[in-house]
């Protein structure tokens, strides 16, 4: 359970840094900051955290990997789209 606490701490610190970096910035810069944050922090850490908690509740490592394999690419693509929207405008 300690790794999950570290993952939550990383997510909270990532959100705080992203909010701090996007204050008083243009709309394009905000999209780029949140795209990078989604790619580097949310996609791997959040998908691992959700997969880990689901795997523990099911009692199966395969369930964890299934959730991780489905969730990570979706969040990664969301981050790429956010970054692309920010660099396009």
N, C-alpha and C positions, 0 to 999 in steps of 0.2 A: 504494500500500500504506500510505501514511501516514494516510489517512483511517480505515482500519480500526483502526489503533493508537489513534487518538483516540476511536473508537467504543468500543473495549474499555476505555479509561480512563474514559469517561463511564459505562459500565455498572458498572465496579468501584466508582467513587465513589458511584453511585446505590445500589448494594447496601449499601455501608458506611453511608451516611446512613440508609437504611431500617432496617437492623439497629440503628443507634444510636437512631433515633426510636422503635423498638418495644421497647426494653429496659425492663423493669419497667412495662409498660402492660397494660391489660386486654385480653382477647381481642378485644373489639369494636374497640378502638383499633388493635390490630395488623392486623386485617383492613382497616381504613380506610387505614392507612399503606401496606400492601402493595398495596392496590387503586390508590391514587394513584400509587405508584411504578410499577406495571405499566402504567397508562395513560400516564403522562408520560415514562417512561424506557424500560421494556422494549419496549413495543409498537413505537414508532418506531425506536429505535436498534437493537434486536436483530433486528427484521425487515429493516432496511436492511443490517445487517452480514451476516446469513445470505444475503440475496438478492445482495449484492455478491460474496461469496465464491463462491456458486453460479454467478453470471453470469460471473465470471472463469474458473472451471473449465470452463464450457461454451463460453466465448468469445462470448456473446450477451447484449446488453443486454435483449432481450425476455425471456430466462430470468430475469434479475434482477427485472424488473418483475412477471413472473408470480408469483414467489415472494413478492415484497413485497406484491402485491395480495391474495394468499391469506393470508399470515401476519399482516399488520397487523390486520385486523378480528377475527381469532380471538383474538389477544392482547389487543386492546382490550376485547372482550366479556368475557374472563376478568377483566380489571381492573375492569370495571364490576360484575361479579357479586361479586367480592371486596369492593368498596366497599359494595355493596348489603347483603351479609351483615353487614358491620361496622356499618352504620347501622340495620339491622333489629333487632338483638339489644339 
